Amino acid sequence: MNRRETIKGLALSFGYVVAAPTVVSVLESCSARSETWPAIYFDKKEQHFVTHLVDIILPATDTPGGLDVNLPQFIDMMSHDMFRPEEKNIFKEGSEIFANRFKEKFGNNIGESGKDEIAELFASYFDLEPEEQTKVGYLQSKPIEEVPMEEVDNYKMYKFLFNIRSLALFGYFTSEKVGKEVLNFDPIPGRYVPCVPVSEIGNAWTI
């Protein structure tokens, strides 16, 4: 397995492992809560609604949100650097399907929309009955060649949304800000204790 596949596999399984320095450095730069950052993979429309999706998935509360650690920029770079060409095609097509369904539902372009409308559409695809959840998960486990023709659009759209969610979580928990301010952080770790009651641990530890 090559380096690209290794890093991508870690990211999409929420692994707490730091990726390439050029990518992770985005997470450590000054927060940029705007849509004017120079994207290398997203077009202007995607830049707009991916920024909103990040804020929906990881909003700021009493802890930093996804925009506080530059997750849209991180996802943009990871999508460009880690996906194979065929995966990029599915990602882009899924993005366009989501945008088209937004227009069908609300009558306006997603690139000019507000966060609330995007949140409503996003939630509708995850507020599913158990049988539908199982069906979506089953299809996502298959290569696109094995997906029934009538399900291909849904498959591509969910692939896009799952990638956004997975990369957002990966980037969030590997950022320095979250590692130091949200998780437990000990710059000089002490002895190794293999068995500790969960009640004594508190927050997860930064690794």
Phi and psi restraints in degrees (value plus and minus 20) as a CYANA .aco file:
   2 ASN   PHI    -102.3   -62.3
   2 ASN   PSI     153.6   193.6
   3 ARG   PHI     -81.6   -41.6
   3 ARG   PSI     -60.0   -20.0
   4 ARG   PHI     -78.3   -38.3
   4 ARG   PSI     -66.8   -26.8
   5 GLU   PHI     -87.3   -47.3
   5 GLU   PSI     -57.3   -17.3
   6 THR   PHI     -82.5   -42.5
   6 THR   PSI     -69.6   -29.6
   7 ILE   PHI     -83.9   -43.9
   7 ILE   PSI     -63.2   -23.2
   8 LYS   PHI     -84.1   -44.1
   8 LYS   PSI     -60.8   -20.8
   9 GLY   PHI     -81.7   -41.7
   9 GLY   PSI     -60.3   -20.3
  10 LEU   PHI     -83.6   -43.6
  10 LEU   PSI     -62.6   -22.6
  11 ALA   PHI     -83.1   -43.1
  11 ALA   PSI     -67.9   -27.9
  12 LEU   PHI     -98.2   -58.2
  12 LEU   PSI     -27.6    12.4
  13 SER   PHI    -125.6   -85.6
  13 SER   PSI      -3.9    36.1
  14 PHE   PHI      43.5    83.5
  14 PHE   PSI       5.9    45.9
  15 GLY   PHI     -84.1   -44.1
  15 GLY   PSI     118.5   158.5
  16 TYR   PHI    -108.1   -68.1
  16 TYR   PSI      42.9    82.9
  17 VAL   PHI    -147.7  -107.7
  17 VAL   PSI     117.0   157.0
  18 VAL   PHI     -93.6   -53.6
  18 VAL   PSI     111.8   151.8
  19 ALA   PHI    -105.5   -65.5
  19 ALA   PSI    -183.1  -143.1
  20 ALA   PHI     -76.6   -36.6
  20 ALA   PSI     118.2   158.2
  21 PRO   PHI     -75.4   -35.4
  21 PRO   PSI     -57.4   -17.4
  22 THR   PHI     -85.6   -45.6
  22 THR   PSI     -47.2    -7.2
  23 VAL   PHI    -104.0   -64.0
  23 VAL   PSI     -68.5   -28.5
  24 VAL   PHI     -87.2   -47.2
  24 VAL   PSI     -46.8    -6.8
  25 SER   PHI     -79.8   -39.8
  25 SER   PSI     -44.8    -4.8
  26 VAL   PHI     -80.1   -40.1
  26 VAL   PSI     -55.8   -15.8
  27 LEU   PHI     -91.9   -51.9
  27 LEU   PSI     -38.2     1.8
  28 GLU   PHI    -121.5   -81.5
  28 GLU   PSI     -25.2    14.8
  29 SER   PHI     -99.0   -59.0
  29 SER   PSI     154.1   194.1
  30 CYS   PHI     -80.8   -40.8
  30 CYS   PSI     121.9   161.9
  31 SER   PHI     -81.3   -41.3
  31 SER   PSI     119.4   159.4
  32 ALA   PHI    -149.7  -109.7
  32 ALA   PSI      66.7   106.7
  33 ARG   PHI    -102.4   -62.4
  33 ARG   PSI      43.7    83.7
  34 SER   PHI    -169.7  -129.7
  34 SER   PSI     151.6   191.6
  35 GLU   PHI    -126.7   -86.7
  35 GLU   PSI       1.6    41.6
  36 THR   PHI    -121.9   -81.9
  36 THR   PSI     -17.4    22.6
  37 TRP   PHI     -86.6   -46.6
  37 TRP   PSI     129.4   169.4
  38 PRO   PHI     -98.0   -58.0
  38 PRO   PSI      77.6   117.6
  39 ALA   PHI     -90.8   -50.8
  39 ALA   PSI     126.5   166.5
  40 ILE   PHI    -129.4   -89.4
  40 ILE   PSI     -33.8     6.2
  41 TYR   PHI    -147.1  -107.1
  41 TYR   PSI     -63.7   -23.7
  42 PHE   PHI     -93.7   -53.7
  42 PHE   PSI     125.2   165.2
  43 ASP   PHI    -103.5   -63.5
  43 ASP   PSI     157.3   197.3
  44 LYS   PHI     -80.4   -40.4
  44 LYS   PSI     -59.9   -19.9
  45 LYS   PHI     -84.8   -44.8
  45 LYS   PSI     -65.9   -25.9
  46 GLU   PHI     -83.8   -43.8
  46 GLU   PSI     -59.5   -19.5
  47 GLN   PHI     -77.1   -37.1
  47 GLN   PSI     -61.2   -21.2
  48 HIS   PHI     -85.2   -45.2
  48 HIS   PSI     -73.8   -33.8
  49 PHE   PHI    -104.3   -64.3
  49 PHE   PSI     -42.1    -2.1
  50 VAL   PHI     -87.3   -47.3
  50 VAL   PSI     -57.3   -17.3
  51 THR   PHI     -79.1   -39.1
  51 THR   PSI     -63.1   -23.1
  52 HIS   PHI     -87.3   -47.3
  52 HIS   PSI     -59.9   -19.9
  53 LEU   PHI     -81.4   -41.4
  53 LEU   PSI     -60.9   -20.9
  54 VAL   PHI     -80.6   -40.6
  54 VAL   PSI     -62.7   -22.7
  55 ASP   PHI     -88.7   -48.7
  55 ASP   PSI     -47.4    -7.4
  56 ILE   PHI     -95.4   -55.4
  56 ILE   PSI     -63.6   -23.6
  57 ILE   PHI     -91.4   -51.4
  57 ILE   PSI     -60.9   -20.9
  58 LEU   PHI    -152.4  -112.4
  58 LEU   PSI      53.3    93.3
  59 PRO   PHI     -93.5   -53.5
  59 PRO   PSI     134.5   174.5
  60 ALA   PHI     -95.4   -55.4
  60 ALA   PSI     112.6   152.6
  61 THR   PHI    -148.4  -108.4
  61 THR   PSI    -143.8  -103.8
  62 ASP   PHI    -104.0   -64.0
  62 ASP   PSI     -20.8    19.2
  63 THR   PHI    -141.6  -101.6
  63 THR   PSI     140.2   180.2
  64 PRO   PHI     -79.6   -39.6
  64 PRO   PSI     127.0   167.0
  65 GLY   PHI    -118.2   -78.2
  65 GLY   PSI     159.4   199.4
  66 GLY   PHI     -81.7   -41.7
  66 GLY   PSI     -53.9   -13.9
  67 LEU   PHI     -93.1   -53.1
  67 LEU   PSI     -42.3    -2.3
  68 ASP   PHI     -90.9   -50.9
  68 ASP   PSI     -39.2     0.8
  69 VAL   PHI    -138.4   -98.4
  69 VAL   PSI       3.0    43.0
  70 ASN   PHI      39.6    79.6
  70 ASN   PSI      20.5    60.5
  71 LEU   PHI     -84.4   -44.4
  71 LEU   PSI     -56.6   -16.6
  72 PRO   PHI     -77.6   -37.6
  72 PRO   PSI     -61.8   -21.8
  73 GLN   PHI     -85.4   -45.4
  73 GLN   PSI     -60.3   -20.3
  74 PHE   PHI     -82.5   -42.5
  74 PHE   PSI     -65.9   -25.9
  75 ILE   PHI     -84.5   -44.5
  75 ILE   PSI     -58.7   -18.7
  76 ASP   PHI     -78.4   -38.4
  76 ASP   PSI     -67.8   -27.8
  77 MET   PHI     -90.0   -50.0
  77 MET   PSI     -61.8   -21.8
  78 MET   PHI     -83.9   -43.9
  78 MET   PSI     -62.2   -22.2
  79 SER   PHI     -82.3   -42.3
  79 SER   PSI     -58.3   -18.3
  80 HIS   PHI     -91.7   -51.7
  80 HIS   PSI     -61.1   -21.1
  81 ASP   PHI    -110.0   -70.0
  81 ASP   PSI     -48.4    -8.4
  82 MET   PHI    -123.5   -83.5
  82 MET   PSI     -44.9    -4.9
  83 PHE   PHI    -101.7   -61.7
  83 PHE   PSI     121.1   161.1
  84 ARG   PHI     -91.9   -51.9
  84 ARG   PSI     142.1   182.1
  85 PRO   PHI     -72.9   -32.9
  85 PRO   PSI     -63.0   -23.0
  86 GLU   PHI     -87.3   -47.3
  86 GLU   PSI     -52.9   -12.9
  87 GLU   PHI     -90.9   -50.9
  87 GLU   PSI     -56.6   -16.6
  88 LYS   PHI     -82.9   -42.9
  88 LYS   PSI     -58.8   -18.8
  89 ASN   PHI     -82.9   -42.9
  89 ASN   PSI     -65.7   -25.7
  90 ILE   PHI     -84.0   -44.0
  90 ILE   PSI     -60.6   -20.6
  91 PHE   PHI     -79.6   -39.6
  91 PHE   PSI     -68.9   -28.9
  92 LYS   PHI     -85.3   -45.3
  92 LYS   PSI     -61.2   -21.2
  93 GLU   PHI     -87.2   -47.2
  93 GLU   PSI     -59.2   -19.2
  94 GLY   PHI     -84.7   -44.7
  94 GLY   PSI     -58.2   -18.2
  95 SER   PHI     -80.8   -40.8
  95 SER   PSI     -63.2   -23.2
  96 GLU   PHI     -88.7   -48.7
  96 GLU   PSI     -57.2   -17.2
  97 ILE   PHI     -83.3   -43.3
  97 ILE   PSI     -64.2   -24.2
  98 PHE   PHI     -80.9   -40.9
  98 PHE   PSI     -62.8   -22.8
  99 ALA   PHI     -84.7   -44.7
  99 ALA   PSI     -60.5   -20.5
 100 ASN   PHI     -86.5   -46.5
 100 ASN   PSI     -58.5   -18.5
 101 ARG   PHI     -90.1   -50.1
 101 ARG   PSI     -51.2   -11.2
 102 PHE   PHI     -81.9   -41.9
 102 PHE   PSI     -66.3   -26.3
 103 LYS   PHI     -84.7   -44.7
 103 LYS   PSI     -58.3   -18.3
 104 GLU   PHI     -82.7   -42.7
 104 GLU   PSI     -58.0   -18.0
 105 LYS   PHI     -99.2   -59.2
 105 LYS   PSI     -62.3   -22.3
 106 PHE   PHI    -129.6   -89.6
 106 PHE   PSI     -34.0     6.0
 107 GLY   PHI      61.6   101.6
 107 GLY   PSI     -16.1    23.9
 108 ASN   PHI    -152.8  -112.8
 108 ASN   PSI     145.2   185.2
 109 ASN   PHI     -94.2   -54.2
 109 ASN   PSI     118.9   158.9
 110 ILE   PHI     -86.0   -46.0
 110 ILE   PSI     -46.0    -6.0
 111 GLY   PHI     -90.2   -50.2
 111 GLY   PSI     -30.4     9.6
 112 GLU   PHI    -140.5  -100.5
 112 GLU   PSI      -3.1    36.9
 113 SER   PHI    -113.6   -73.6
 113 SER   PSI     150.5   190.5
 114 GLY   PHI    -119.2   -79.2
 114 GLY   PSI     149.7   189.7
 115 LYS   PHI     -83.8   -43.8
 115 LYS   PSI     -58.5   -18.5
 116 ASP   PHI     -82.4   -42.4
 116 ASP   PSI     -61.9   -21.9
 117 GLU   PHI     -86.9   -46.9
 117 GLU   PSI     -61.4   -21.4
 118 ILE   PHI     -83.7   -43.7
 118 ILE   PSI     -60.4   -20.4
 119 ALA   PHI     -82.4   -42.4
 119 ALA   PSI     -59.6   -19.6
 120 GLU   PHI     -83.6   -43.6
 120 GLU   PSI     -64.8   -24.8
 121 LEU   PHI     -88.3   -48.3
 121 LEU   PSI     -64.6   -24.6
 122 PHE   PHI     -77.1   -37.1
 122 PHE   PSI     -66.2   -26.2
 123 ALA   PHI     -83.2   -43.2
 123 ALA   PSI     -54.3   -14.3
 124 SER   PHI     -83.8   -43.8
 124 SER   PSI     -45.3    -5.3
 125 TYR   PHI    -108.6   -68.6
 125 TYR   PSI     -24.3    15.7
 126 PHE   PHI    -139.7   -99.7
 126 PHE   PSI     -30.9     9.1
 127 ASP   PHI    -110.1   -70.1
 127 ASP   PSI      55.8    95.8
 128 LEU   PHI    -137.1   -97.1
 128 LEU   PSI     135.1   175.1
 129 GLU   PHI     -86.6   -46.6
 129 GLU   PSI     134.2   174.2
 130 PRO   PHI     -72.5   -32.5
 130 PRO   PSI     -58.6   -18.6
 131 GLU   PHI     -84.7   -44.7
 131 GLU   PSI     -59.7   -19.7
 132 GLU   PHI     -88.2   -48.2
 132 GLU   PSI     -58.8   -18.8
 133 GLN   PHI     -79.4   -39.4
 133 GLN   PSI     -63.3   -23.3
 134 THR   PHI     -83.2   -43.2
 134 THR   PSI     -61.7   -21.7
 135 LYS   PHI     -83.3   -43.3
 135 LYS   PSI     -65.5   -25.5
 136 VAL   PHI     -81.2   -41.2
 136 VAL   PSI     -67.6   -27.6
 137 GLY   PHI     -81.9   -41.9
 137 GLY   PSI     -59.2   -19.2
 138 TYR   PHI     -84.0   -44.0
 138 TYR   PSI     -65.5   -25.5
 139 LEU   PHI     -85.6   -45.6
 139 LEU   PSI     -57.4   -17.4
 140 GLN   PHI     -86.9   -46.9
 140 GLN   PSI     -40.4    -0.4
 141 SER   PHI    -101.3   -61.3
 141 SER   PSI     -26.8    13.2
 142 LYS   PHI    -121.0   -81.0
 142 LYS   PSI     132.6   172.6
 143 PRO   PHI     -90.0   -50.0
 143 PRO   PSI     133.7   173.7
 144 ILE   PHI     -81.1   -41.1
 144 ILE   PSI     -46.6    -6.6
 145 GLU   PHI     -83.4   -43.4
 145 GLU   PSI     -42.4    -2.4
 146 GLU   PHI    -120.1   -80.1
 146 GLU   PSI     -16.6    23.4
 147 VAL   PHI    -106.9   -66.9
 147 VAL   PSI     110.5   150.5
 148 PRO   PHI     -76.3   -36.3
 148 PRO   PSI     124.9   164.9
 149 MET   PHI     -74.0   -34.0
 149 MET   PSI     -61.4   -21.4
 150 GLU   PHI     -89.9   -49.9
 150 GLU   PSI     -31.3     8.7
 151 GLU   PHI    -126.7   -86.7
 151 GLU   PSI     -22.0    18.0
 152 VAL   PHI     -81.6   -41.6
 152 VAL   PSI     -63.1   -23.1
 153 ASP   PHI     -82.1   -42.1
 153 ASP   PSI     -65.2   -25.2
 154 ASN   PHI     -82.6   -42.6
 154 ASN   PSI     -60.3   -20.3
 155 TYR   PHI     -78.4   -38.4
 155 TYR   PSI     -68.6   -28.6
 156 LYS   PHI     -85.7   -45.7
 156 LYS   PSI     -60.7   -20.7
 157 MET   PHI     -85.1   -45.1
 157 MET   PSI     -65.5   -25.5
 158 TYR   PHI     -86.9   -46.9
 158 TYR   PSI     -54.1   -14.1
 159 LYS   PHI     -80.5   -40.5
 159 LYS   PSI     -62.8   -22.8
 160 PHE   PHI     -81.9   -41.9
 160 PHE   PSI     -70.3   -30.3
 161 LEU   PHI     -85.0   -45.0
 161 LEU   PSI     -60.0   -20.0
 162 PHE   PHI     -86.4   -46.4
 162 PHE   PSI     -57.3   -17.3
 163 ASN   PHI     -84.7   -44.7
 163 ASN   PSI     -62.1   -22.1
 164 ILE   PHI     -80.2   -40.2
 164 ILE   PSI     -67.8   -27.8
 165 ARG   PHI     -84.2   -44.2
 165 ARG   PSI     -64.6   -24.6
 166 SER   PHI     -83.9   -43.9
 166 SER   PSI     -66.4   -26.4
 167 LEU   PHI     -87.8   -47.8
 167 LEU   PSI     -54.3   -14.3
 168 ALA   PHI     -82.7   -42.7
 168 ALA   PSI     -66.0   -26.0
 169 LEU   PHI     -86.7   -46.7
 169 LEU   PSI     -61.8   -21.8
 170 PHE   PHI     -80.7   -40.7
 170 PHE   PSI     -69.0   -29.0
 171 GLY   PHI     -83.6   -43.6
 171 GLY   PSI     -58.3   -18.3
 172 TYR   PHI     -82.6   -42.6
 172 TYR   PSI     -68.0   -28.0
 173 PHE   PHI    -102.7   -62.7
 173 PHE   PSI     -24.1    15.9
 174 THR   PHI    -126.6   -86.6
 174 THR   PSI     -16.1    23.9
 175 SER   PHI     -99.7   -59.7
 175 SER   PSI     127.8   167.8
 176 GLU   PHI     -84.1   -44.1
 176 GLU   PSI     -60.2   -20.2
 177 LYS   PHI     -80.8   -40.8
 177 LYS   PSI     -66.8   -26.8
 178 VAL   PHI     -90.5   -50.5
 178 VAL   PSI     -59.2   -19.2
 179 GLY   PHI     -78.7   -38.7
 179 GLY   PSI     -56.3   -16.3
 180 LYS   PHI    -113.1   -73.1
 180 LYS   PSI     -51.2   -11.2
 181 GLU   PHI    -122.8   -82.8
 181 GLU   PSI     -40.0     0.0
 182 VAL   PHI    -132.7   -92.7
 182 VAL   PSI     -69.7   -29.7
 183 LEU   PHI    -103.7   -63.7
 183 LEU   PSI     145.4   185.4
 184 ASN   PHI     -90.6   -50.6
 184 ASN   PSI     114.8   154.8
 185 PHE   PHI    -155.6  -115.6
 185 PHE   PSI     106.0   146.0
 186 ASP   PHI    -149.2  -109.2
 186 ASP   PSI      83.2   123.2
 187 PRO   PHI     -85.5   -45.5
 187 PRO   PSI     -40.5    -0.5
 188 ILE   PHI    -147.4  -107.4
 188 ILE   PSI      61.7   101.7
 189 PRO   PHI     -83.7   -43.7
 189 PRO   PSI     128.8   168.8
 190 GLY   PHI    -115.9   -75.9
 190 GLY   PSI    -165.0  -125.0
 191 ARG   PHI     -90.8   -50.8
 191 ARG   PSI     136.8   176.8
 192 TYR   PHI    -103.7   -63.7
 192 TYR   PSI     105.3   145.3
 193 VAL   PHI    -138.9   -98.9
 193 VAL   PSI      87.9   127.9
 194 PRO   PHI     -91.5   -51.5
 194 PRO   PSI     -51.2   -11.2
 195 CYS   PHI    -145.6  -105.6
 195 CYS   PSI      89.7   129.7
 196 VAL   PHI    -152.5  -112.5
 196 VAL   PSI     113.4   153.4
 197 PRO   PHI     -77.4   -37.4
 197 PRO   PSI     119.4   159.4
 198 VAL   PHI     -77.3   -37.3
 198 VAL   PSI     -54.9   -14.9
 199 SER   PHI     -82.4   -42.4
 199 SER   PSI     -40.4    -0.4
 200 GLU   PHI    -114.4   -74.4
 200 GLU   PSI     -27.3    12.7
 201 ILE   PHI    -105.0   -65.0
 201 ILE   PSI     -63.8   -23.8
 202 GLY   PHI      56.6    96.6
 202 GLY   PSI    -152.1  -112.1
 203 ASN   PHI     -85.9   -45.9
 203 ASN   PSI     137.9   177.9
 204 ALA   PHI     -83.4   -43.4
 204 ALA   PSI     137.0   177.0
 205 TRP   PHI    -115.3   -75.3
 205 TRP   PSI     124.1   164.1
 206 THR   PHI     -92.7   -52.7
 206 THR   PSI     113.4   153.4
